Amino acid sequence: MFRFEGYTLDVGRNALRTADCKVQLRPKTFEVLRYLVENADRLVTKEELIKAIWPNVVVTDGSLTHCVSEIRQAIGDSSQTIIATVPRRGYRFAAAVSRIAPSAAAAAPKAECPSGPSPRLQSSLDQPSVAVLPFANLSGDPQQDYFSDGITEDITTELSRFSELIVIARNSAFQYKGKAIDIRQVGQDLGARYVLEGSVRRSGDRIRITAQLIDAVTGAHR
């Protein structure tokens, strides 16, 4: 049995529970969580996870991504402080994990968690999360990258001043700099409901900055 962030993972009973109720997870989703917890604080590649959870079966990365998304929803990890995504490589279970003997654990609660979001997940839904991707430098001068990066950092810093917003860390968002991306995938990887992207064009004393806020779930411009 393992404990982390107020949850108990009971491998023997294939159960995840909080102090007062059992959290429902699909079997494969539970197995992904179990594997990550058992290998906490190290990078677990996508290939390793797929081989461990779906042996002798051909599946796409989408199946794994869906399981991780379900885990994050179940434990309210929209900011990825528990399960960290390592872009294009895999995942790392970042929360502190303690191993406990079954006899030391309280009896498994019989009640199931309400079908709606848990209080922690509801809190993350009430606080919209946003990732600010590196603004593209359209000036035609690579030396201006520092300027577009500075604009991105300033926007990230200013947004983080709003207590009603969850702002994804700069380092997490900057890993996508210069890469072709799928906004919906970025939203899943970073646990962000909204993604802000844009561009900076500088010519002499004139600066043109464009920005667009996108719903990472639907892909629609907001």
Helices and strands as residue ranges (DSSP letters): E 2-4, E 7-10, E 15-17, E 22-23, H 27-38, E 43-45, H 46-53, H 61-75, E 83-86, E 90-93, E 98-99, G 102-104, H 119-126, E 129-132, E 136-137, G 142-144, H 145-159, E 166-167, H 170-174, H 183-190, E 194-203, E 206-215
